[in-house]
Amino acid sequence: MNDGTVNSADATVTVHVDSTNTAPVATPQSIKATLNTTYSGQLAGTDVNGDTLTFSTGSTLAAHGIVQITTSGAPGVTTPIYYGQVIGDTNGVNAVVSTSAPGGPDNGNLLVYVDTTLACTLPNTASGGKCSDTLFTGQNAGAHTVYATFTGDLDYAPSTSPKYDVQILPDVTTTTLVSSGSPSILGTPVTFTATVAAPYATPVGPVTFFVDGVSAGPGTLSAAGVATFSISTLTVGTHTILATYAATLNFLGSSSSAIPQVVTYPPSPTTTTLTSNINPSYYLQNVTFTATVVASAPLSGPLAGTVTFYDGTASLGTSTISTLG
């Protein structure tokens, strides 16, 4: 038998009918119920006038299966959390789902829901249970509810826990930007790589690249949170490059630090001409040699630098090129 709290061994229930007026004809009758078995039925008899007497018997489940979800002993789950964190498993602390109904084999299950989606099913044990991370992560930023239901068993009626609120905030992002090389040569493509990272999930969506404050092109983040942008039309000089990730429902926006990109002219062919102020000359006479260096396209005109003069393979000396070449 069950008194609403514990079960006893098999018991026999005997119904005696006593009357304050006319004694009934019905003789004592009995039913036998085994452990953890619900019995419903009727015992019948007649009174002295022949009228039928009926006696109803049945079993009512005790409504003691109170369900609760606790984290570190406190009701509910940790809130707020960030997108990508696991509901009910924050900072290594798992929420425990339990019921006051005694646990054990064939004692019902605990169904745990996030909003209206079944997230996990746990056996009803004396110590409660913890759900795995499956279906407890990836919910969009916003307000959500978590609750559990007890399916009931032979001794306890079904019940539902309170609905516990959890607020999911957009994850914070950081954006970093690097160049494939600086300085670069005029007309040569330069690739800029932006990496957008967040603590709990990988950001998704577009990244916009800016050159000298002007939008120069979009890039789409890969599964690794990386976007690239290539350009070959940068002019000679120093440019400022920036990458910006726009906010989405689940991620806050962020911008990289600005980086400089230096563009130079490509190496140009040069022509060197050599002249002597006296030719022929006498022994021990001073002779002046003049070297003129001129660059070809894309640069033109005289260049800066040094020129080394040789007598055969022997160096005669080095001279700095003047502003006139």
Summary of the structure (lengths in Angstrom):
residues: 325
radius of gyration: 44.6
end to end distance: 114.0
largest distance: 166.5
contacts: 896
relative contact order: 0.10
helix: 0%
strand: 49%
